[in-house]
Each structure stands twice: as structure tokens, then as C-alpha cells.
Amino acid sequence: MAKIAFLGAGMMGQPIARNFLRGGHSVKIYNRTLEKARPLEAHGAVLAATPKEAAAGADVIISSLTNDDASRFAWNGSEGVMQAVLKPGAYAIEMSTVSLAWVSELNELAKDRGLHFLDCPVAGRPDVAVSAQLKIFAGGSVEDVDAMRPVLDAISKSVMHVGGVGSGITFKLIYNVMGAIQVAACAEGMQACEAAGIDIAVAAEGFSTGATGSPHVIRHAGYMADNSHEDPVQFSGRMRIKDLSYGIQLIEDVGGQSVIGHAAKKVFEQMVELSMGDLNDSELIDTLRAVHAKDHA
Ligand SMILES: NC(=O)c1ccc[n+]([C@@H]2O[C@H](COP(=O)([O-])OP(=O)(O)OC[C@H]3O[C@@H](n4cnc5c(N)ncnc54)[C@H](OP(=O)(O)O)[C@@H]3O)[C@@H](O)[C@H]2O)c1
């Protein structure tokens, strides 16, 4: 069983850390707001005041944090992992959805400290994390991914080895651009049906049971039709913008174009403009309704 340092007790971090404990691993947990990590103490986690303290002597160091800034702070800040007395040959795993540029930089920092590095972003919302059914997109050497499978199995239903370091986050960002496009398309279609006088519940059923019915559309069309969005918020409009920004950058950096990605980003940015950016992504339909009402006032 591994000694795990886990950085981040957010909506994803809490259940992931809990499942590592259930799997028999020991967990030292750091969260910027220490109080949010406290519930994990009852399940056997030890709280750490800094990432440096959490990482000292750990076999595996894993982070699940909002974005590049948060990850940079935890790994490379003045009290970050890289300042710790590290176990030689320990594993460093970035599980957050961050940019490829930062993952590449972090890999170099980890190598300099003698760590094995893997990028292992996850797919699945917090409820999926609770049931240990996440999908993991792993980037790293075959040996490193195989060495970490017994640890990652405690939180996931599958570990897909995408390729070398950076390929996990590369795939995840492109995957999330596609996902965001589907949510935006669902909101647009649902709002258009409503504006055209079609019963929104009928529209949701049609989109969900037809060729349009991806898991994203099935889930979001249901929330949009019932006007009963997830509580607490599971994935906000602002998080969609974060993922789209990193994903579009990556697509353009490899010489592609992201015409539809930019369009989806634009509508999620309208959520922020209307002070709805911290609401669930499914509430994009309310933004589109507000824009429609304004345009037709
Ligand atoms: N939610 C989902 O459905 C989902 C699904 C798959 C992947 N993800 C990815 O998983 C990661 C975590 O998401 P989440 O849903 O758990 O988010 P969350 O609930 O908002 O938690 C964010 C975590 O990041 C920390 N944090 C934020 N800004 C920070 C900063 N500047 N310095 C240090 N710590 C900071 C927070 O600390 P505080 O508690 O102190 O604020 C908290 O631990 C993200 O990269 C997200 O894209 C999320």
C-alpha cells in the first residue's frame, strides 16, 4: 500500500482521497482552505499545512486543483512540493485539468528532483468520483503507468494509457473541448425549440433518444427541461471556459483550428457577462434565454 500525498480537497479531491483511504492507502492531505479537508480526518487522512509537508517522504504525490495557477502554487510555490525532502524515485501525478504547457514544465521540475512524472487527468463528475468510476487518461512511460495502476485502480474504472508524458492532458483537453461543444449545442437546440414553441420536455426526449443523444446531451437536456440543475454546482460555466481556453490553445499550437471550440467558449463567456459563470454549465440555457429575450424585447 502506498503513502499518498494528496493536494486538493475540492469536489473531486474529497471523494478521490476518500477512495484511496478505502483502498488501504495512507493519505496526507493538503488543501489551501484547511477546514475543507477536515472531514477526511474521520476516515484516516492526516492533514498537512503545506504541500511541502504533505509530500515529505511520500511514495506518490497527486494533485487535483482548479487550474495552472493553483497547481503551480502547490508544486512549485515557496511551500510547494519541490521544496520538500522527497523520497528518491517517488511518483508525481498531475490529475488536474491544466494546460499542456504547465504539465511539460512540471515534468521537467519533477525530473530535476528525481521523481517519476505522469499526467493523469480524469473524466467523470464528482458523483462518478464518489463511486470510484472515473476514467483516467494517463501520460507517461509504460513502466511508470504500470507501476501506478494498483494505486489508480482505487479511484477509477479504467486507466487508458494514451502515450508519453503530456499525452494524457493533451487527450483530456481535446476531449473536454468536444464535451463543451456538446453542452453548448444542447443548450442552443433546447432554447431554439422553446423559442419555436416546442414543448421543452418533448425536445429533451427527442434529443436524448435520437442520434443527438450523447451522454452529455442526455444528462444536460434533462436538467434543462426540468429546470432542476445540480445542487451543489458540479461543473460551472467558468470551469468550461478554463478547459476551453487550454484546449483551444493546444489545438491551435498543433496547427489545427477550433472554430466550434471558439463558438462554445463565446456562449460560456456570455454566462460570465450575465453574472451566471459560477452556475452549472447546464444553466447556459438561461443565459441563451436572457440573450434571446433582450434581442426580442
Ligand atoms: N468537477 C468536475 O466535474 C470535474 C471533472 C473532471 C475533472 N475536473 C478537474 O478536477 C480539478 C479539480 O476540480 P474540482 O471540481 O474539485 O474543483 P473545486 O471543487 O473548485 O476545487 C478546487 C481545488 O483547487 C484549490 N485551489 C483553487 N485555486 C487555488 C489557488 N490559487 N491556490 C491553491 N489552491 C487552489 C481549491 O482550494 P480551496 O478549497 O482553498 O478553494 C480546491 O482544493 C480541476 O482541474 C477540474 O477541471 C473536475
The ligand as a Gaussian input file, in Angstrom:
#p B3LYP/6-31G(d) Opt

LIG

0 1
 N      -15.962000      18.968000     -11.176000
 C      -15.889000      18.125000     -12.197000
 O      -16.932000      17.644000     -12.699000
 C      -14.554000      17.699000     -12.741000
 C      -14.487000      16.561000     -13.567000
 C      -13.251000      16.154000     -14.081000
 C      -12.115000      16.902000     -13.816000
 N      -12.219000      18.037000     -13.028000
 C      -10.973000      18.797000     -12.786000
 O      -10.526000      18.473000     -11.457000
 C       -9.849000      19.604000     -10.879000
 C      -10.484000      19.945000      -9.542000
 O      -11.846000      20.298000      -9.783000
 P      -12.940000      20.398000      -8.628000
 O      -14.263000      20.210000      -9.300000
 O      -12.569000      19.543000      -7.468000
 O      -12.810000      21.924000      -8.225000
 P      -13.128000      22.644000      -6.835000
 O      -14.160000      21.886000      -6.070000
 O      -13.428000      24.056000      -7.178000
 O      -11.763000      22.541000      -6.020000
 C      -10.656000      23.274000      -6.459000
 C       -9.448000      22.980000      -5.596000
 O       -8.364000      23.831000      -6.022000
 C       -7.935000      24.636000      -4.910000
 N       -7.488000      25.942000      -5.398000
 C       -8.135000      26.777000      -6.243000
 N       -7.395000      27.876000      -6.500000
 C       -6.233000      27.727000      -5.787000
 C       -5.072000      28.504000      -5.652000
 N       -4.918000      29.675000      -6.303000
 N       -4.079000      28.047000      -4.835000
 C       -4.208000      26.843000      -4.190000
 N       -5.305000      26.057000      -4.286000
 C       -6.300000      26.489000      -5.076000
 C       -9.146000      24.715000      -4.006000
 O       -8.758000      25.097000      -2.702000
 P       -9.819000      25.854000      -1.734000
 O      -10.687000      24.770000      -1.159000
 O       -8.976000      26.541000      -0.748000
 O      -10.605000      26.820000      -2.590000
 C       -9.649000      23.276000      -4.106000
 O       -8.819000      22.408000      -3.384000
 C       -9.960000      20.730000     -11.922000
 O       -8.781000      20.805000     -12.676000
 C      -11.145000      20.300000     -12.786000
 O      -11.097000      20.833000     -14.094000
 C      -13.392000      18.424000     -12.480000

